[in-house]
Amino acid sequence: MATLFTDDFNRADEALTVSPNWKPRFGGTLDTLNIVSNVVSTSADNGRALVDGIAFPADQWAEATVLSRDADAAVLYLRHNDSNDNYSCFYGASGLQIAKFVGGSFQTLASGGVSNSSTSHTVRFEVQGTLLKGFVDGVELASVNDSALTSGDVGFSLSLGTTRVDSFSAGDLIPPPSVTITQTELTPGGTISGSYSNYATVPTTLTVSDGTNTITIASPTINDNGDGTGTFSGTMPALPTSGTANLILFGNVTVELS
C-alpha cells in the first residue's frame, strides 16, 4: 500500500482551481471550493474536486480530515469516471454512508454510526476488488461488496454548510511483493525453492548474498501464474563464507537463509 497523493492545503487563501493538482468532475466546476485559513470550504452546494495527473489503480483509498461536520456531509470518491459514475462515502452529523452513483441512479449500499462527538475526524474510504470499506478515526463503520465500477479517479466534495476539509490524501492498496522459501540447502549444489506473490512483473533473477559477495544463480526455474504469483527454484552457488546468507528474488524481497 502506498500514498500517491497528499495535500494539506497549507498555503495562501485561494480557489482550488489555482492548484494544478486538482480538476473538476466531468461537467462540473471547482470554483465553489476555496482554501481559507488552510482548510477547504465551499461557497455553493456540491463543490467537487478530483485529483489530477495521477492514474490510480483499481484498488485505491482516500482519506480526509473533516472539521465541524454538520447535517451537510463531506464526501470521498473512489473509482470516479467521466460519466460521473462513482463510489462515494458520505460523512456528516448523521454518520457514515457508502453509496454508488451509476447510470444516473443513486443507491445507498451501507451505513454506520458516528464514532464520537468531537469536531475533527479522520475519514477513510477504501475499495479493493469488490469490497468497499468506510472508516472514521480508524474504526470501520461500514463495509459492502459491489462490482458495478472497476476503475476511476479519486476526490472529494462538500455540501454547503460548516463542514470543511483540513487535509486530503489518497493511494493504492496494492500489497508489497513477498517470498516464501519451501526448501533451502546452503551447501553448494543444494536446492533453493519457494513461491512468490504480488509481483507486478515476472521475476527473472535469483541471487544469493553472504553480506559481502552477491552471486546470481544461473538459469533459475521460474514458473509465473500470470497473476503476480509463481514458484521458483535454483541451485545454491558456492559462497566464500558459511553460516547465513540472503536470497534475493528479482531485487524486490530479501529472505534470510540459515
Sequence and secondary structure as in RCSB ss.txt:
>XXXX:A:sequence
MATLFTDDFNRADEALTVSPNWKPRFGGTLDTLNIVSNVVSTSADNGRALVDGIAFPADQWAEATVLSRDADAAV
LYLRHNDSNDNYSCFYGASGLQIAKFVGGSFQTLASGGVSNSSTSHTVRFEVQGTLLKGFVDGVELASVNDSALT
SGDVGFSLSLGTTRVDSFSAGDLIPPPSVTITQTELTPGGTISGSYSNYATVPTTLTVSDGTNTITIASPTINDN
GDGTGTFSGTMPALPTSGTANLILFGNVTVELS
>XXXX:A:secstr
 EEEEEE   SSSEEGGG TTEE  TT  STTEEEETTEEEESSTTEEEEE S    SSEEEEEEEES  SS EE
EEEEE TTS EEEEEEETTEEEEEEEETTEEEEEEEE  S S SEEEEEEEEETTEEEEEETTEEEEEEE  S  
  EEEEEE SSS EEEEEEEEE     EEEEEEE  STT EEEEEEE  SS    EEEE SS EEE SS EEEE 
SSS EEEEEE    SS S EEEEETTTEEEEE 
